[in-house]
Structure formats: C-alpha cells, structure tokens
Amino acid sequence: MKTEIKQSTIFFEPDILKSLEDKATVTKKNISDLVNGIIRRAFEEDREDLKAFEERKNEPDLDFEEELRKLKKSGKL
C-alpha cells in the first residue's frame, strides 16, 4: 500500500539546508524522507509528553520553594 504524498515548499536557512544535504548524502536518503522522519519523531515525542501530562493530571501541585527547603533539610541537596 503506497502512502499518498503531497508537495509543499519549505524555505530553509542555509546552514540547515547544508546539514540536510550532507545527511542525505551520508545516509543515501532524500531530503524529503529525512524531513518527514524528523517531523514524525517530533510529533511522537509530543504525543508521549501529552500522554504523560494526562496520566499525571490528578497529582497534586508541589510548591517549588517548599520542596527545595525539604531537600536541603534532608541533606539531599
């Protein structure tokens, strides 16, 4: 089954384009495949973060300063 491909124009800063070109040469992949993979991984990380936030939404909020005092008092910091 072939994935439908859509075309878009993206403007890269020169140093980013050079890095993509170098990576494409080394990996023998085209720039489109590299960019799609990078974006796919970034979105997957976002999904993992959102899942973790959802799982922890009912946990109590901690006061940073209070927790810092506790760590110092216990000798852990």
C-alpha positions in Angstrom: 0.0 0.0 0.0 1.5 3.3 -1.1 1.2 6.4 1.1 -0.3 9.4 -0.6 2.3 12.1 -1.0 1.6 15.9 -1.0 4.0 18.5 -2.2 4.9 21.7 -0.3 7.5 24.3 -0.5 9.7 24.9 2.6 12.3 27.6 2.9 15.3 26.5 4.9 18.0 28.6 6.5 21.3 28.0 4.5 23.0 26.1 7.4 20.0 23.9 7.9 19.8 23.1 4.2 23.5 22.3 4.1 23.1 19.9 7.0 20.2 18.2 5.4 22.1 17.8 2.1 25.1 16.4 4.0 22.9 14.0 5.9 21.1 12.9 2.8 24.4 12.1 1.1 25.7 10.1 4.0 22.5 8.2 4.6 21.7 7.8 0.9 18.2 9.2 1.6 16.5 12.1 0.0 15.8 15.4 1.9 12.0 14.7 1.9 12.5 11.4 3.7 14.8 13.0 6.2 12.5 15.9 6.9 9.4 13.6 7.2 11.3 11.3 9.6 12.4 14.3 11.8 8.9 15.7 11.9 7.3 12.3 12.6 9.7 11.8 15.6 9.0 15.3 17.0 5.2 14.6 16.8 5.7 11.2 18.5 7.6 12.9 21.4 4.8 15.5 21.7 2.2 12.6 21.9 4.3 10.9 24.6 4.5 14.2 26.6 0.8 14.8 26.3 0.1 11.2 27.4 2.3 11.7 30.5 0.6 15.0 31.3 -2.8 13.3 31.0 -1.7 10.4 33.2 -0.4 12.8 35.9 -3.2 15.5 35.8 -4.7 14.5 39.1 -1.4 14.6 41.0 -1.2 17.5 43.5 0.8 20.5 42.6 4.0 21.0 44.6 5.4 24.3 45.7 8.9 24.6 44.4 10.3 26.6 47.3 8.8 24.2 49.8 10.2 21.2 48.1 13.6 22.8 47.8 13.6 23.5 51.6 12.7 19.9 52.3 15.6 18.6 50.1 18.1 20.9 51.8 16.8 19.9 55.2 17.1 16.2 54.4 20.6 16.7 53.1 19.7 15.5 49.6 20.7 18.9 48.2 
